[in-house]
Every structure is written in C-alpha cells, then in structure tokens.
Amino acid sequence: MSTKNPMLDDLAGLMTGAMGAARAAGEEVKTAGQARVRAMIADMDLASREEIEALKAIAVQALERVEALEKRLDKLEK
C-alpha cells in the first residue's frame, strides 16, 4: 500500500532543485577558475613549443661545433 505525502514530495523537489543549483554553481566556479588560470598564463612571458624546439636545435648545433673544435684542437696540440 502506497500513500503520497505532499510534504515529502515538496521536500524531495526542494532537494532536487538545490542539488541542481549546487551543480550549476560548481560548474560556474570551475569555468571561472579555468579562465583565470588561462589569463595568468597568458600574462606570463612563456616561450612557445616552437621557440623551445628552435633553441634546442641551436644548442645541439653549438655542442656539435664545440666537439668538432675540441677534436681539432687536440690534433693541433699533438
């Protein structure tokens, strides 16, 4: 046997609404936080991946040249 209690129905409705509102507020806070972090990162003067790769290639070339010059110097010293 099942009975409907309007007060319990109202309470369940309020709880469901509160859960939805809390979820929406959580999503809004998350979105605002992400936007703030992106803005902070954009304000920093960070190098792009392409710039890092270019500097890495230059460093490798410089090290290779230093090694070649060291070998040449060793030969000249002998």
Secondary structure, DSSP 8 states (H G I E B T S, - for coil): -----HHHHHHHHHHHHHHHHHHHHHHHHHHHHHHHHHHHHHHS----HHHHHHHHHHHHHHHHHHHHHHHHHHHHH-
